């Protein structure tokens, strides 16, 4: 009997949708899923026709984090061989992925699922979404996801959610900084389609450089920032993409990537 796909990739125009596909376990993460996601990212990074990545979950949940059965069995053996390290590497890769990413969050989103959302560039939550960083309720901690949640939410909000493990909805997720938008369930896909269209209208290389700016600048000194930002704009304006964008503006037409 053929095993179901743990992740599914669908294409519509320039948009690729990666679906976590363990609905019977509310898309809880196991090592094999991490491998499949990593392979899909390899594929998308090498495909110039793939311009936007949407991450979503099948069924009633976006993602409930690490599969607790696997975690318990691994802990019982005295070690967590590769899963946590691999998940940490996956989060880092998604955070620095050169193409824009959108998390489509509905239903239950817990622990590592919040981490997967946090590393995406844009997070759109439905009004029915429920978030929780509930690791402490299990005697665990949100260790690997913490850098990205602290970056998104700030240390005060992150500490609140980490130590209480409380649940909160999409509206509060926006207030806390974990989500960028909260919309009615019926509007979720429409809003994501609109965001994807906006992203496709922007230079793909410029988007990648913007992501690099956001990652690099916070840790730089003022002198380093000046040198770095000057080099980035020089690189952008001298590139074929930058030249095409400026010429298209002067000629009052759409640039090639948006046509």
C-alpha positions as CSV (number, residue, x, y, z in Angstrom):
1,X,0.0,0.0,0.0
2,X,1.4,3.4,-1.0
3,X,2.2,5.7,1.8
4,X,0.5,9.2,1.7
5,X,2.7,12.1,0.9
6,X,3.9,13.9,4.0
7,X,4.1,17.2,2.2
8,X,2.4,18.2,-1.1
9,X,3.5,20.8,-3.6
10,X,1.0,22.6,-5.9
11,X,1.7,25.2,-8.6
12,X,-0.6,28.0,-9.8
13,X,1.3,30.4,-12.1
14,X,4.3,31.7,-10.2
15,X,3.0,30.7,-6.8
16,X,4.0,27.4,-5.1
17,X,1.9,26.1,-2.2
18,X,3.6,23.6,0.2
19,X,1.1,21.8,2.2
20,X,1.9,19.9,5.4
21,X,-0.1,16.7,4.9
22,X,-0.5,14.7,8.1
23,X,-4.1,15.8,8.9
24,X,-4.8,12.8,11.0
25,X,-2.0,14.1,13.4
26,X,-2.9,17.7,12.9
27,X,0.3,18.0,10.8
28,X,2.6,17.3,13.7
29,X,6.2,17.2,12.5
30,X,8.3,14.1,12.2
31,X,11.9,13.8,10.8
32,X,10.7,12.4,7.5
33,X,8.5,15.6,7.0
34,X,11.6,17.8,7.6
35,X,13.5,15.9,4.9
36,X,10.6,16.3,2.5
37,X,10.3,20.0,3.1
38,X,14.0,20.5,2.7
39,X,14.0,18.6,-0.6
40,X,11.0,20.8,-1.8
41,X,12.9,24.0,-0.9
42,X,15.9,22.7,-2.9
43,X,13.5,22.3,-5.9
44,X,11.9,25.7,-5.5
45,X,15.2,27.6,-5.0
46,X,16.4,26.2,-8.3
47,X,13.2,27.0,-10.2
48,X,13.2,30.6,-11.5
49,X,9.5,30.3,-12.3
50,X,8.7,29.8,-8.6
51,X,8.3,33.3,-7.3
52,X,6.2,33.0,-4.1
53,X,6.0,30.2,-1.5
54,X,2.8,29.7,0.5
55,X,3.0,27.3,3.5
56,X,-0.2,25.8,4.8
57,X,-1.6,22.8,6.6
58,X,-4.1,20.1,5.5
59,X,-7.2,19.5,7.5
60,X,-8.2,21.2,10.8
61,X,-4.7,22.6,11.8
62,X,-1.8,24.5,10.4
63,X,0.7,22.6,12.5
64,X,0.9,21.4,16.0
65,X,4.7,21.3,16.2
66,X,6.8,18.2,16.9
67,X,5.0,14.9,17.1
68,X,4.9,14.2,20.9
69,X,4.9,10.4,20.4
70,X,8.1,10.6,18.6
71,X,9.6,13.1,21.1
72,X,8.7,10.9,24.0
73,X,10.2,7.8,22.4
74,X,13.3,9.6,21.5
75,X,13.7,11.1,25.0
76,X,13.2,7.6,26.5
77,X,16.2,6.4,24.5
78,X,18.2,9.2,26.1
79,X,18.8,11.3,23.0
80,X,17.1,13.2,20.2
81,X,19.4,12.0,17.4
82,X,18.9,14.3,14.5
83,X,15.3,15.6,14.5
84,X,15.7,18.7,16.6
85,X,19.0,19.7,14.9
86,X,17.4,19.2,11.5
87,X,14.3,21.2,12.5
88,X,16.5,24.0,13.7
89,X,18.3,24.0,10.4
90,X,15.0,24.0,8.5
91,X,13.8,27.0,10.5
92,X,17.0,28.8,9.6
93,X,16.7,27.9,6.0
94,X,13.1,29.1,5.7
95,X,14.0,32.3,7.5
96,X,16.7,33.1,5.0
97,X,14.9,31.6,1.9
98,X,15.7,33.9,-1.0
99,X,12.1,33.9,-2.2
100,X,9.1,35.5,-0.3
101,X,7.2,33.2,1.9
102,X,3.6,33.5,3.3
103,X,2.2,31.4,6.1
104,X,-1.5,30.6,5.7
105,X,-2.5,29.9,9.3
106,X,-5.9,28.3,10.2
107,X,-7.1,26.2,13.0
108,X,-4.7,25.0,15.7
109,X,-1.1,26.2,15.6
110,X,1.0,25.1,18.5
111,X,4.7,25.1,19.4
112,X,6.8,24.4,16.4
113,X,3.9,25.3,14.2
114,X,4.2,28.8,15.6
115,X,7.9,28.6,14.7
116,X,7.2,27.6,11.1
117,X,4.8,30.6,10.8
118,X,7.3,33.0,12.5
119,X,10.1,32.3,10.0
120,X,7.8,33.2,7.0
121,X,8.0,36.8,5.7
122,X,4.2,37.3,6.0
123,X,1.8,35.5,8.3
124,X,-1.9,35.6,7.5
125,X,-4.1,34.1,10.2
126,X,-7.8,33.3,10.0
127,X,-10.2,34.4,12.7
128,X,-10.6,30.8,13.7
129,X,-6.9,30.3,14.2
130,X,-5.7,29.4,17.7
131,X,-2.1,29.8,18.7
132,X,-0.2,28.5,21.8
133,X,3.4,28.1,22.8
134,X,2.4,25.4,25.2
135,X,5.7,23.5,25.7
136,X,5.8,24.3,29.4
137,X,2.6,22.5,29.9
138,X,4.5,19.3,28.9
139,X,7.6,20.2,30.9
140,X,9.4,21.2,27.7
141,X,10.6,24.5,26.3
142,X,10.2,26.3,22.9
143,X,14.0,26.2,22.4
144,X,14.6,26.0,18.7
145,X,11.8,28.3,17.7
146,X,12.6,30.9,20.4
147,X,15.0,33.1,18.3
148,X,12.4,33.6,15.6
149,X,9.5,34.2,18.0
150,X,11.6,36.7,20.1
151,X,12.5,38.5,16.9
152,X,8.9,38.7,15.7
153,X,7.1,39.3,19.0
154,X,9.8,41.0,21.1
155,X,11.2,39.6,24.4
156,X,8.3,40.8,26.6
157,X,5.5,39.2,24.5
158,X,7.5,36.1,23.9
159,X,8.2,35.7,27.6
160,X,4.5,36.0,28.4
161,X,3.6,33.3,25.9
162,X,6.5,31.0,26.7
163,X,6.0,30.8,30.5
164,X,2.2,30.8,30.6
165,X,1.6,28.5,27.6
166,X,-1.7,30.3,27.1
167,X,-3.8,30.1,24.0
168,X,-4.6,33.2,21.9
169,X,-6.5,33.9,18.7
170,X,-5.5,35.5,15.4
171,X,-6.5,39.0,16.5
172,X,-4.2,38.8,19.5
173,X,-1.5,37.2,17.3
174,X,-1.4,40.4,15.3
175,X,-1.2,42.5,18.4
176,X,1.7,40.3,19.7
177,X,3.5,40.5,16.4
178,X,3.3,36.8,15.5
179,X,0.9,37.4,12.6
180,X,0.7,40.3,10.2
181,X,-2.9,40.1,9.3
182,X,-6.0,38.4,10.7
183,X,-8.9,37.9,8.3
184,X,-12.2,36.0,8.2
185,X,-11.9,32.4,7.2
186,X,-13.8,33.0,3.9
187,X,-11.3,35.8,3.0
188,X,-8.1,33.9,3.8
189,X,-7.2,32.6,0.4
190,X,-8.3,35.9,-1.3
191,X,-6.0,37.9,0.9
192,X,-3.1,35.5,0.3
193,X,-3.7,35.7,-3.5
194,X,-3.6,39.5,-3.3
195,X,-0.3,39.4,-1.3
196,X,1.2,37.0,-3.8
197,X,0.2,39.2,-6.7
198,X,1.9,42.2,-5.0
199,X,5.1,40.1,-4.5
200,X,5.2,38.9,-8.1
201,X,5.0,42.6,-9.1
202,X,8.3,43.2,-7.3
203,X,11.8,42.3,-8.5
204,X,12.7,38.8,-7.3
205,X,16.3,39.6,-6.7
206,X,15.4,42.9,-5.0
207,X,13.1,40.9,-2.6
208,X,16.0,38.6,-1.8
209,X,18.3,41.6,-1.1
210,X,15.5,43.1,1.2
211,X,15.4,39.9,3.2
212,X,19.2,40.0,3.5
213,X,19.0,43.6,4.7
214,X,16.5,42.7,7.4
215,X,18.7,39.8,8.6
216,X,22.0,41.6,8.6
217,X,21.5,45.1,9.8
218,X,20.3,44.6,13.4
219,X,23.7,43.1,14.4
220,X,25.8,45.8,12.6
221,X,27.5,48.9,13.9
222,X,26.6,52.3,12.4
223,X,29.8,52.3,10.3
224,X,29.1,48.8,9.1
225,X,25.5,49.7,8.2
226,X,26.7,52.6,6.1
227,X,29.2,50.6,4.1
228,X,26.8,47.6,3.7
229,X,23.8,49.6,2.6
230,X,25.8,51.6,0.1
231,X,27.2,48.4,-1.4
232,X,23.7,46.8,-1.6
233,X,22.1,49.7,-3.5
234,X,25.1,49.9,-5.8
235,X,24.7,46.2,-6.5
236,X,20.9,46.5,-7.1
237,X,21.0,49.5,-9.4
238,X,23.8,48.0,-11.5
239,X,22.1,44.6,-11.8
240,X,20.1,43.7,-15.0
241,X,17.0,43.6,-12.8
242,X,17.6,47.1,-11.4
243,X,18.3,48.5,-14.8
244,X,15.2,46.9,-16.3
245,X,13.1,48.2,-13.4
246,X,14.3,51.8,-13.8
247,X,14.0,51.7,-17.6
248,X,10.5,50.3,-17.3
249,X,9.5,53.1,-15.0
250,X,10.9,55.8,-17.3
251,X,9.1,54.1,-20.3
252,X,5.9,53.9,-18.3
253,X,5.5,50.1,-18.7
254,X,5.6,47.1,-16.4
255,X,9.0,45.5,-15.9
256,X,9.6,42.1,-17.4
257,X,9.1,40.2,-14.2
258,X,5.7,41.6,-13.7
259,X,4.4,41.3,-17.3
